[in-house]
Amino acid sequence: MTNHQKPLPSGFGADSSTADVLSNIDLSGKQVIVTGGHSGLGLETTRALSKAGAVVTVASRNPNEALVATNTIPGVIVEALDLSDLKSVDAFAEKILDQGRHIDILINNAGVMASPEMRVGLGWEMQFATNHLGHFALTNRLWPVLSGGARVISVSSAGHHFSPIRWDDLHFVSGYDKWIAYGQSKTANALFAVELDRLGRKDDVRAFSLHPGSIATPLQRHLTVEEMVAAGWIDADGNPLIPLKSTEQGAATAVWVATTPRLEGLGGLYCEDCDVAIRADDGTPPLTGVKYHAVDEKEAERLWEVSVELTGTNAFERQ
């Protein structure tokens, strides 16, 4: 497999903010969708893209909460979307398709992390269902308004290092581990970008995935203080023990990937710190770069086929 995971370099880094990466970018007239764009990094992403001139549709499981969170941000539209419910995905997609607006950027940002064991749909493990399957179905359903020129961004995580796709037990029937489940879902996000880019480039759609970095956000809602102390993230008084990005720095990679001209003609790449990430190997620091299992083309194609079977959606079935 050819290693395409080589930094450009971009001129930006871990300390770069959304303002830095958008300093020469004009998004006037651009239509953007950000799932979960009302909370944490999603809210900062929405704020930054709106400030650059984009019209941002925030897709939220809690639309009333999203309206409150975004009421001071110009050019924001809020629509209801529950990624764990395919009927909700269909309803959201139909509303967007009926509007007839071409979507220039789709940022699949919403997600859950290390949640207690929960089942949705047809007994699907919730993290895999929400983080991957919901976004898979959404992107395929929106294809008519993405085709013809768009970027699709999947917010993955360094958590993909925790697990490849568990083909023998995708939904943890044989025993649940919340971190392995999270890792599998984040690997799925990266593999989705690989295969979507391969399938979509003839329609001028390119896809990317990314790790935003370590940031204190509501994503940690399912973790106890004791768990975060045990992991070495904070001390007993709640003070961080690892370098944390600000929300502006954490959202910068997604914003950079979505907007930079430097990625024109490229796709299927995993990014971090506002650049293309390196391939992780035995000499790479822990949780740095992208593991082979998250960018393997054969794994990506297999995951696509399984996702089609599970969700019943495939924009490319007649192609």
N, C-alpha and C positions, 0 to 999 in steps of 0.2 A: 504493500500500500504506500503510495506517495505521501510524504509528509508535507502537507500544505500549511501546517501550523507554525508559521514563522513570523515574528513581529515585523512590522513594516520598515522602520519604526514610525510611529504616528506623531511623535513630538509631544504627546501627553503621557500621563502616568497616574499612579495611585492617588496622588494629591490633587489631580485636576478636578475641577468642579463642572457642573452643568453650564455655568456661565462661560467657563474657559472654552469648552468644546463647541459652544454655539456662538462664539464671539464674531465669526464672520458668516454665519448661516442665516438666511432669510427663508422662513417657512410660510410666508404669506400665501394663502390660498390652498395650502396643503391640508388634507383630511387625514386625521390620525385616530386610531382606536387604541385605548390603553385599558386592558382588563385590570381591575383592582386599582384604578387610577385615582383613588380618593384617600389612600392610606399609605403611610410609610414611604418607601421609595417610589411607589406608583404616584402618590400625590406630588412629590417633587418632580417626577418626570412630566406629569401633566402641567404643572406650573411652568417648567422650563420651556416646553414645546409651545405652550400658549404664548409665552412672552416673546418667542421668536416668530409669532404670527400664525401658528397653526390653529385650525379648528379641531378640538380634541373631544372625542366621544369617550366618556368614562363609563365602562361597563362594570356594574357593581351588584353584588348580591344584596346589598343594603342601600337601595337608591335614595332613601330619605337621608341616611347618614352621608351619602356621597354629595347630595345637594347642599347640605350644610358645610361640608368640608371644602367644597369648590365654589361657594357662592361669591367669592371675591375675585375669582380668576376669570378673565374675559374669554369668550369663545369656547366655553365648555358646555357640552350636552351630556346629560346623565341618562342612561338607560339601564334597565334591570337585566341582570345575567347571573345565573347560578350555574357555575361550570360543572357541578356534580350532578346536574339534572339535564339530560339531553333534550327534554321538552323545552326547558328554558333556553338552551342553546339555540334550538330551532326558532323559537319565538323571537329572540334577539336578532338572529341572522335574517329572518324574514323582514323585520322592521328596517334593518339597514339596507337590504336589497330593494325594498319598496321605495326607499328614498332616492335610489338611483345615483348616489354620489360615489365616484371612484375613491377608493381608499388607498392613499399613498403609503401609509405606514401602519402596520398592525403590531402592537407590542403586547405579547402574551406574558403579562407580568404577574397576574394574581396567583396565589398559591398558599398552601399550608405546609407547615414544617413540624415534624416529630409529634404528630397528633396521636392521641390515644386511638386504639383500634376502633375503626368505624367502617360500616359498609354502606354503600350507596348503589343505586341502579340494580343490576342483576347480581348483587353480592360482591361488587367490585370493592377492592381496598381503596379507601377514600383518597389517600395521597396520590396514588397512581391515577385514579379516576379524575380528580380535580386538576392536578398539576399537568397531567399529560392528555388523558382521553378527552376531557372537556375542550382543551385548546386544539387538539387534533380535529375534533368535529367542527368546532367553530371556524377554524381556518379553511377547511374544506367547504363548508357551507357558504362562506363569504367569497369563494373563489371568483365568481362573476364580477365582483367589484374590486378584486385585487389584480386579476389578470390584466396585462397591458402596462405594467410598471408599478411595482410596489416592493417594499422591504417588509419581511416578516421576522420579528425578533422574539426569540424565546428566552426568557430569563431563567437560566439554569442555576447552577451553584457549584462551588468546590465540593459540595456534598456528594456530587456524582462519584467522587473517589471511593465512597463507602460501598458501592455495589454496582455491578453490571446488571443487565436485565436478567431476572430470574425466570428463565423460560419454563422451568419445571414447576414453578409455583408463583405466578405473577401476583396473585391476590392473597398470599400468605395464609393459605388454608391450613398449612401444617404448623403454624406458629408465627406469632407476630413480633417483629422488632421494629420499633418506630423509626430508628435511624437508618436501618437497612431499607425500610420502605421509602423513606425520604430520599435516600441515595439512588434507589432504582428510579424514582420518579424524575429526579434531576438528570440522570443518564438518559432517560426517555426524552426529556426536553432537548438535549443536545443531538441525539440521534434523529429526532423529528426534523431538526433544521438541516441535517445532512441530506436526508432523503427528499424533503420538500424542495430544497435547492436543486437537486438533480432533476426532479420532475418539473419544477416550475420555471426553470431558466428560459425555456423556449417561449414562455409567455411573458418574459421580461420580469419575472418575480424572483428575487434572491432572498435567501433565508440565512439567519445567523443565530447563534446562541451565545450566552455570556454568563460570567460570574461577576456579580456586582461588588463583592468584597464583604468584609465583616462590618456590619452596621447594627446598632441597637434600634429595632423597629418592632411593630406589633406582630411580626412573624414569629417572635419568640413567645407568643401568648400561651403556648401549651407547655412551656418549660418552667419548672420550679426554680427558685433561687438556689436550692441545694444542688440541683442538677447542673446549673451553670457554674457553681463553685467547684463541683467535682470535675467538670470539664476543663477547669482552669481559665474560664472566661472572665470571671469576676472574683473579688475577695468576699469575705463574709459580710462586709459592709456595703457591698454592691458596687465597688469601684472596679473599673475594667482592668484586666491584667494582660490583655492583648490589644494591639493597635486597632482602633476602630475608626472607620471613615465617618464623616458627617453625612447627612442625607444628601447634600448637594454633591459630595464626592461619590457616594454610593450609587446615585442615579446617573452619574456622568457616563459610565460605560454604555448603558442602554441608549442614552441620548446620542452618544458619539456613534455607536453602531447604526442607529436609525437614520442619521443625517449626514455623516461624513462623506465627502466625495472620494476620499482615499479608498473606499471599499467598492467603488464602481468596477464592475466586471468580475468581482469576486463573490464568493458565497460558500455556504456550508461550513463556515469557520466558527470556532469557539473563541471568544474574546474575554479579556480581563484587563483591568487597569487601563482602559481606553486604548487598547491595541489588540492585535491578534495574539492569542496566548501561545506559549511554547507547548510542545508535546511533553508530557510528564514521563520521566524515566527513572531509573534507579538512583540517579544523582541529583534529581530535582527535589527541592525542599518540600516537606509535607504540604498537601493540599494546594500545590502550585501547579499551574498548567492544566492540560486536559489529558485524561487517561485514554489510552488506545480504545478501550471498550466503548467510549462515548462518541467516537468519530469513525468507527468502523463501518464502511459502506454496506457490507453484508448484514451486519447487525441492524443497521438503519432500515434496509429494505425489509428484513424479517419483521421488525417492529411495525412498519407501515402496514404490512399485510395483516398482522394480528389486530392492529387498531381498526382497520377497515371492518374486520369480522365482528369486533366488539361493538363498534358504534354504528355500523351500517352506512357510513359516509365515505365517499371517495370521489373527489373532483376529477379524477383522471381515469375513471373506469372505462370510458369510451375512447380513450386516446391510445 
